[in-house]
Amino acid sequence: MTIRTRLLLLILFATLIPALVSGFQFLARRDAEVAAAKRDLAAEAEHVAQALRDAVRATAQLHYGLSRARELATSDRAACSGFLGAVLKDHPQYTGVLTILPDGSLFCDSLGSGRTLNLTDRRYFQDALRGDSPIAIEPVFGRLTGRAVLQIAARTEGTQPDFVLLASLDLEKFMSALAKALRRSSALMALVDNKGTVLYWHPGGEALRGSSMADSQLFRFASGQRGAEPQEFRDGGGLSRIWAAHHLPEFGQGGMHVLVGGATEELLAVVERDFRHALSILALVSLLAFTGAWLLVEFAVRRQATRIVAAVTHFSGGDFGTRIGRPYPRGEIGMLMSALDKSFELTQTVHRSVVDGAEVLRRSNRASGLLFQTNKAVTQSPDERALLRQLCRVVVEFGGYSRCWLGYVEQDTAGRIRPMAQAGGDDGDLATLDFTWPDSPGGRGPVGRAMRDGEPAQAQGLLGDAGAQRECAARMGEAAAIALPIQGNSDRVGVLVIYTVQADRFDEHEVRLLGELAADMGFGIHALRNRSELERHRSHLEELVDQRTAELLASQRDVESFFFSVSHDLRAPLRHVQGYAELLGADAGSTLSPEARRYLRVIAGAGAEMDDSIEELLVFLRMSRDGLHESEVDLEALVRETIARLEPDPQDRDIAWEVAPLPRVGGDAAMLRQVISHLLGNAVKFTRPREAASIEVGCAGEESGRLILFVRDNGVGFDMQYADKLFGVFQRLHRADEFEGKGIGLAHVRRIIARHGGRTWAEGRLGEGATFYFTLKASAPLKTEEQGASHESAQAARGAP
């Protein structure tokens, strides 16, 4: 997860706090608003119920007044109806006022209809006659209008004849007036009798008038426990409403119910609007914070961190010329970038010194081996012809050149040079050589100049104009050549001509080495020609070998001293980088992001890795000084011990180990343990991509009296054109992010085997595995069955370089 993502998540979490607070406030306000709405609706319901009670009391007072009016104490129906008509005009809330005789017949009415009507079956008439209460109340629907009216009846006493006064309160008109006075314009109001019949509904009551809601949850709530708190219900359309109910038990049999309700969404509209407004402001602030944080991290942290990571990655991959470069930002990151660039520059300088020192050491070892083999050929060759052939072979095989030949000066007037031996080319190439040394057209090339001047002479490409020579050089890809005069006792006896495929191979150091080689050849030729002088010069030769050996040892000591000095100079700034990285992490740990702290760990890890590389190089150099402690070594036991040590490493891996019977060998047990550890460790490492790894250890026969041992695996392998790099110091064929390691293990192997007098080489194919060979002297002969088991491997090893 990137730094930018982490910071944005942090801001997101920070914005969640006010969002949660707003949410809690909204819920609290919602609950408070719902409670207030319930209180308001309950008060409205109580107000409506009280208005109905007041209307009934007013009607009772009207009845009381009318019962004592002289206008009603008459047998004249017309006069009675006229009087009641006048009363109705003064009280428009009634649909009619009338008197009923005790037998139930209509006497007079406010409308003056003169109808004959018997009302004996009316409940309000029966209740009024019984006189259980001052008035009798019954809600009914008008037979003509269909509108709900509240019949309020009272019996008159003390007059003759007694009659029942009836006033019909117009519920539609009365309730509509109350509905208009509701404080919430969107509120609903209903009046329901004890059976659930809707007497009035606002708004849109015409459609619901007279319908039954007896089975509804709302009616069960209204007719349930008296004084119940308002409740929230969801209607058939899914709309949530809050209802308050008030019971009027005195209105008719079972009473009536007043219901006042409102939609929850409308009741909470203000709260929700305020909440949406707060969330909008919070979202805008969060967006601005996100944008600011994004820009801050992008320009102040991420881009700088990307520069550091890219530079460290390239540098760790071997690109020692990598620099972060200016501009450096202010603060700790800029100081860190500047310190890293200085560290990179110092490391590059030290690395160049290390590489140059390694090249000096390689050249010293090569020069030592070449001169040693030359002197060995000089002392051991039985005759001059064999000596010349052996000298040419030594130059090609141990010097690493493509071809060489050696010619003698003919004692004739033409001054021809007669080829005597060659190596690296076809035998027929000798016949194509035609050189002279006098200052003539045929002798003005490097061969003639070397013979005339007594100094080495170089040339790019061919040394002569012969077409066959041009073809031979082109066929072998040769780019340069050098001719060196061979000096006899007092005169020049011949010339040594060496070819190479590298155009810049013959530098000053190489020319000086080859001059010494030519001098040794001249000495050897002269010694073979004069056996008596050979004995006289033997002591001189031994002194020369001792002197050169001492010079080589001194050179090696100088190189070791140089490496120890370089390692000290390199480790000091590395410790500074690691120390400052740790100090920066300790001082600014709480302010740095986890990603920045990871960068500090990468820097410290890179320093530790460089320190390990220096230590590996020092161990490699110390190996040249440490003496050999030879003993009889059980190679098979050493292999199995190493496998047992490696087995905890490849957990959850399928590795098939195949260890053939191995002989006992002579050598330093500690050093050979390193050889086996490096080879088997590499086999385990480079077979990691294989689902089924196979590693084989065995003996492939003998070579010049030494055992050929091998370690073979089915890992990633390598390209044979880079085989010469395998055993070099810090030479790697794979990227560091693919396989770990310092690139020095195989250099350890070659150095240890060389100190035991053996040689090392490798064969492989990319993607098909690799086989590493090394030779050691046996302390006991191989058994017959062991030789048979290794026959197939020996056949493969015979073709090895």
HELIX and SHEET records of a PDB file:
HELIX    1   1 ILE A    3  SER A   67  1                                  65    
HELIX    2   2 ARG A   70  LEU A   72  5                                   3    
HELIX    3   3 ARG A   77  ASP A   90  1                                  14    
HELIX    4   4 ARG A  123  ARG A  130  1                                   8    
HELIX    5   5 LEU A  171  LYS A  180  1                                  10    
HELIX    6   6 GLY A  205  LEU A  208  1                                   4    
HELIX    7   7 GLN A  217  ALA A  222  1                                   6    
HELIX    8   8 THR A  264  LEU A  267  1                                   4    
HELIX    9   9 ALA A  269  LEU A  296  1                                  28    
HELIX   10  10 VAL A  297  ARG A  302  3                                   6    
HELIX   11  11 ARG A  303  SER A  316  1                                  14    
HELIX   12  12 GLU A  332  GLN A  380  1                                  49    
HELIX   13  13 GLU A  384  GLY A  399  1                                  16    
HELIX   14  14 ASP A  427  THR A  432  5                                   6    
HELIX   15  15 PRO A  441  GLY A  443  5                                   3    
HELIX   16  16 PRO A  446  ASP A  453  1                                   8    
HELIX   17  17 GLY A  467  MET A  476  1                                  10    
HELIX   18  18 GLU A  508  ARG A  529  1                                  22    
HELIX   19  19 ARG A  531  ASP A  587  1                                  57    
HELIX   20  20 PRO A  594  ARG A  625  1                                  32    
HELIX   21  21 LEU A  635  LEU A  646  1                                  12    
HELIX   22  22 ALA A  669  PHE A  686  1                                  18    
HELIX   23  23 MET A  720  LYS A  725  5                                   6    
HELIX   24  24 GLY A  745  ARG A  755  1                                  11    
HELIX   25  25 THR A  784  ALA A  789  1                                   6    
HELIX   26  26 HIS A  791  ALA A  797  1                                   7    
SHEET    1   A 5 LEU A 106  ASP A 109  0                                        
SHEET    2   A 5 TYR A  94  ILE A 100 -1                                        
SHEET    3   A 5 VAL A 164  ASP A 170 -1                                        
SHEET    4   A 5 ALA A 148  ARG A 155 -1                                        
SHEET    5   A 5 ALA A 136  PHE A 141 -1                                        
SHEET    1   B 5 VAL A 198  HIS A 202  0                                        
SHEET    2   B 5 LEU A 188  ASP A 193 -1                                        
SHEET    3   B 5 MET A 256  ALA A 263 -1                                        
SHEET    4   B 5 SER A 240  LEU A 248 -1                                        
SHEET    5   B 5 GLN A 231  ARG A 234 -1                                        
SHEET    1   C 6 PHE A 435  THR A 436  0                                        
SHEET    2   C 6 ARG A 416  ALA A 423 -1                                        
SHEET    3   C 6 ARG A 403  VAL A 409 -1                                        
SHEET    4   C 6 ARG A 492  THR A 500 -1                                        
SHEET    5   C 6 ALA A 480  GLN A 487 -1                                        
SHEET    6   C 6 ALA A 457  GLN A 460 -1                                        
SHEET    1   D 2 GLU A 630  ASP A 634  0                                        
SHEET    2   D 2 ARG A 664  ASP A 668 -1                                        
SHEET    1   E 5 ASP A 654  VAL A 659  0                                        
SHEET    2   E 5 ALA A 692  GLU A 703  1                                        
SHEET    3   E 5 ARG A 706  ASP A 713 -1                                        
SHEET    4   E 5 GLY A 769  LEU A 776 -1                                        
SHEET    5   E 5 THR A 760  ARG A 765 -1                                        
END                                                                             
